[in-house]
């Protein structure tokens, strides 16, 4: 591959066209570094030129975005420093009041024309620090889903059945992942391709989920297995429980 072909390949993987590449890179270069609330305010206006913002959204400095035309931010969403979003068509949609924490990676990177590629995150959710979401097969995350630091949601897998071929020549599978509402993923949990995590489920820290998780079930281990149903019983009768809402008592006795 000659240098010109390499340059074309690079540009094709950065933006939908050369014109869009120049626009997106110029806006990010001029405003992406500005610190403090001043930078958030400037980007809240300038980034409307390159991505879709509904209402008001906060973008911290040093956020890397590729294919910004395919990114949509809901009102009240927050993108922390060091986040990387690569939204190659299918795109990335981040819902109202959702937070994407420092160092997280949201990566569609669909250059195989996969039919369901994309990442969609619902409202009031949180993507923890250094979490990775790969959306080649399509990732749908519901409302009030929290991922702890370093979780991985990977909607793609390599085929490696032929011992005489490099795995990179054997193709991939990309079935997709669905995480329903009110799910909590513990630190360093891994959700593999083809899995559905049911509403209200909890995935323990370090678990590797290779099968569907029923609603209101706690799973743990490698591979993850059910260890408890969430049935309304009080698991912590002797410990204080603290709430976010100012309208509730800050502890449950």
C-alpha positions as CSV (number, residue, x, y, z in Angstrom):
1,X,0.0,0.0,0.0
2,X,1.5,3.3,-1.0
3,X,1.5,6.4,1.1
4,X,-1.4,8.0,-0.6
5,X,-3.6,4.9,-0.2
6,X,-2.6,4.8,3.5
7,X,-3.6,8.4,3.9
8,X,-7.0,7.8,2.2
9,X,-7.6,4.8,4.5
10,X,-6.8,6.9,7.6
11,X,-9.2,9.7,6.5
12,X,-11.9,7.2,5.7
13,X,-11.7,5.9,9.3
14,X,-11.9,9.4,10.8
15,X,-14.9,11.0,9.3
16,X,-17.7,10.5,6.7
17,X,-15.9,12.8,4.2
18,X,-12.8,15.0,3.8
19,X,-14.9,18.1,4.4
20,X,-16.4,16.6,7.6
21,X,-12.9,15.7,8.7
22,X,-11.7,19.2,8.3
23,X,-14.7,20.7,10.1
24,X,-14.7,18.2,13.0
25,X,-10.9,18.4,13.5
26,X,-10.9,22.2,13.4
27,X,-13.7,22.6,15.9
28,X,-12.1,20.1,18.3
29,X,-8.6,21.6,17.8
30,X,-9.8,25.1,18.6
31,X,-12.1,24.4,21.5
32,X,-11.4,20.8,22.7
33,X,-8.6,21.8,25.0
34,X,-10.2,24.7,26.9
35,X,-10.4,23.9,30.6
36,X,-13.0,24.5,33.4
37,X,-16.6,25.5,33.0
38,X,-15.5,28.0,30.3
39,X,-14.5,25.2,28.1
40,X,-17.7,23.3,28.8
41,X,-19.7,26.4,27.8
42,X,-17.7,27.0,24.6
43,X,-18.0,23.4,23.5
44,X,-21.7,23.4,24.3
45,X,-22.1,25.8,21.5
46,X,-19.2,25.0,19.1
47,X,-19.8,21.2,19.1
48,X,-23.3,21.7,17.7
49,X,-21.6,22.3,14.4
50,X,-20.2,18.7,14.4
51,X,-22.6,16.5,16.4
52,X,-26.2,16.4,17.5
53,X,-27.0,17.9,21.0
54,X,-30.5,17.9,22.3
55,X,-30.9,20.7,24.8
56,X,-27.8,21.2,26.9
57,X,-24.9,18.7,27.3
58,X,-21.5,19.0,29.0
59,X,-18.3,17.9,27.3
60,X,-15.1,18.1,29.2
61,X,-11.7,18.8,27.6
62,X,-9.6,16.2,25.8
63,X,-12.6,14.1,24.5
64,X,-11.7,12.4,21.2
65,X,-14.6,12.0,18.8
66,X,-14.5,10.4,15.4
67,X,-17.4,10.4,12.9
68,X,-18.9,13.1,15.1
69,X,-21.8,13.5,12.7
70,X,-23.0,10.1,13.9
71,X,-23.0,11.1,17.7
72,X,-26.1,12.2,19.5
73,X,-26.1,13.5,23.1
74,X,-29.3,13.8,25.1
75,X,-30.2,16.8,27.3
76,X,-28.2,16.8,30.6
77,X,-25.7,14.2,29.4
78,X,-22.0,14.5,30.5
79,X,-18.9,13.3,28.8
80,X,-15.8,13.3,31.1
81,X,-12.2,14.0,30.2
82,X,-10.3,11.4,28.2
83,X,-13.3,9.7,26.7
84,X,-12.9,8.3,23.2
85,X,-16.0,7.9,20.9
86,X,-15.7,6.3,17.5
87,X,-19.1,6.3,16.0
88,X,-18.7,4.9,12.5
89,X,-22.2,4.5,11.0
90,X,-24.6,3.0,13.1
91,X,-23.5,5.8,15.4
92,X,-23.5,6.4,19.2
93,X,-26.5,7.8,21.0
94,X,-26.2,8.8,24.7
95,X,-29.5,9.4,26.5
96,X,-30.8,12.2,28.7
97,X,-28.8,12.7,32.0
98,X,-26.4,9.9,31.2
99,X,-22.8,10.2,32.3
100,X,-19.7,8.7,30.5
101,X,-16.8,8.8,33.0
102,X,-13.1,9.4,32.5
103,X,-11.2,7.2,30.0
104,X,-14.2,5.2,28.7
105,X,-14.2,4.0,25.1
106,X,-17.3,3.8,23.0
107,X,-16.2,2.2,19.8
108,X,-18.4,1.1,16.9
109,X,-15.7,1.0,14.2
110,X,-17.9,-0.7,11.6
111,X,-15.9,-1.1,8.4
112,X,-17.4,-4.5,7.4
113,X,-20.9,-3.2,6.7
114,X,-22.4,-5.0,9.7
115,X,-26.2,-4.6,9.7
116,X,-26.8,-3.8,13.3
117,X,-23.7,-1.9,14.4
118,X,-24.1,1.0,16.8
119,X,-24.3,1.9,20.5
120,X,-27.4,3.2,22.1
121,X,-27.4,4.2,25.8
122,X,-30.7,5.1,27.6
123,X,-31.4,7.8,30.2
124,X,-30.0,8.3,33.7
125,X,-27.2,5.7,33.1
126,X,-23.5,5.8,34.0
127,X,-20.6,4.3,32.1
128,X,-17.8,3.9,34.6
129,X,-14.1,4.9,34.3
130,X,-12.1,3.1,31.6
131,X,-15.1,1.0,30.6
132,X,-15.1,-0.3,27.0
133,X,-18.2,-0.7,24.8
134,X,-17.6,-2.2,21.3
135,X,-20.7,-2.0,19.2
136,X,-20.0,-3.8,15.9
137,X,-23.0,-6.2,16.5
138,X,-25.1,-3.5,18.1
139,X,-25.2,-2.6,21.8
140,X,-28.4,-1.4,23.4
141,X,-28.2,-0.2,27.1
142,X,-31.4,0.7,28.9
143,X,-32.3,3.4,31.5
144,X,-30.6,3.6,34.9
145,X,-27.8,1.1,33.9
146,X,-24.6,1.6,35.9
147,X,-21.3,0.1,34.8
148,X,-18.4,0.1,37.3
149,X,-14.9,1.0,36.4
150,X,-13.2,-1.2,33.7
151,X,-16.2,-3.1,32.6
152,X,-16.3,-4.5,29.0
153,X,-19.3,-4.8,26.8
154,X,-18.0,-6.5,23.6
155,X,-20.5,-7.1,20.8
156,X,-18.1,-8.8,18.4
157,X,-16.1,-12.0,18.4
158,X,-13.4,-13.6,16.1
159,X,-13.8,-16.9,14.4
160,X,-10.8,-19.2,14.9
161,X,-11.9,-22.7,13.9
162,X,-9.3,-23.3,11.1
163,X,-5.9,-24.1,12.4
164,X,-4.3,-23.4,9.0
165,X,-5.5,-19.8,8.7
166,X,-4.7,-16.7,10.7
167,X,-7.7,-15.8,12.8
168,X,-7.8,-12.4,11.2
169,X,-8.7,-14.1,7.9
170,X,-11.5,-16.2,9.4
171,X,-14.1,-13.4,9.9
172,X,-16.1,-12.3,12.9
173,X,-19.5,-12.9,14.5
174,X,-21.5,-9.9,15.7
175,X,-24.8,-10.9,17.3
176,X,-25.3,-7.8,19.5
177,X,-25.8,-7.2,23.3
178,X,-28.9,-5.9,25.1
179,X,-28.7,-4.7,28.7
180,X,-32.2,-3.9,30.0
181,X,-33.2,-1.2,32.5
182,X,-31.9,-1.0,36.1
183,X,-28.8,-3.2,35.7
184,X,-25.6,-2.9,37.7
185,X,-22.4,-4.2,36.3
186,X,-19.6,-4.7,38.8
187,X,-16.0,-3.6,38.3
188,X,-14.1,-5.5,35.5
189,X,-17.2,-7.5,34.5
190,X,-17.2,-8.7,30.9
191,X,-20.4,-9.0,28.8
192,X,-19.7,-11.1,25.7
193,X,-21.4,-11.0,22.3
194,X,-25.0,-12.4,21.9
195,X,-26.0,-11.8,25.6
196,X,-29.1,-10.2,27.0
197,X,-28.9,-9.0,30.6
198,X,-32.4,-8.8,32.1
199,X,-34.1,-5.9,33.9
200,X,-32.9,-5.4,37.5
201,X,-30.0,-7.9,37.2
202,X,-26.6,-7.5,38.9
203,X,-23.4,-8.8,37.5
204,X,-20.7,-9.3,40.1
205,X,-17.2,-7.8,39.8
206,X,-14.9,-9.8,37.6
207,X,-17.7,-12.0,36.2
208,X,-17.6,-13.1,32.5
209,X,-21.1,-13.3,31.2
210,X,-21.5,-15.8,28.3
211,X,-25.2,-16.6,28.6
212,X,-28.4,-14.5,29.1
213,X,-29.0,-13.3,32.6
214,X,-32.6,-13.5,33.9
215,X,-34.2,-10.4,35.3
216,X,-33.7,-9.6,39.0
217,X,-30.9,-12.1,39.3
218,X,-27.3,-11.8,40.6
219,X,-24.7,-13.6,38.6
220,X,-21.0,-14.2,39.5
221,X,-18.0,-16.2,38.3
222,X,-16.2,-17.3,35.2
223,X,-18.3,-18.1,33.3
224,X,-21.0,-16.3,35.2
225,X,-23.7,-18.3,36.9
226,X,-26.8,-17.2,39.0
227,X,-26.1,-17.0,42.7
228,X,-29.2,-15.2,44.0
229,X,-32.6,-13.9,43.0
230,X,-33.5,-10.4,44.0
231,X,-36.7,-11.0,45.8
232,X,-37.2,-7.9,48.0
233,X,-35.8,-9.3,51.2
234,X,-33.5,-7.0,53.2
235,X,-29.9,-8.2,52.7
236,X,-28.3,-5.7,55.0
237,X,-30.5,-5.4,58.1
238,X,-27.6,-4.0,60.3
239,X,-26.1,-1.5,57.8
240,X,-27.1,2.0,56.9
241,X,-28.3,2.6,53.4
242,X,-27.9,6.0,51.9
243,X,-30.0,7.6,49.1
244,X,-29.5,10.3,46.5
245,X,-32.9,12.0,46.8
246,X,-33.1,14.9,49.2
247,X,-36.7,13.9,49.9
248,X,-35.7,10.6,51.4
249,X,-34.1,9.9,54.8
250,X,-30.4,9.4,54.1
251,X,-30.4,6.0,55.9
252,X,-32.6,3.0,56.1
253,X,-32.7,1.3,59.5
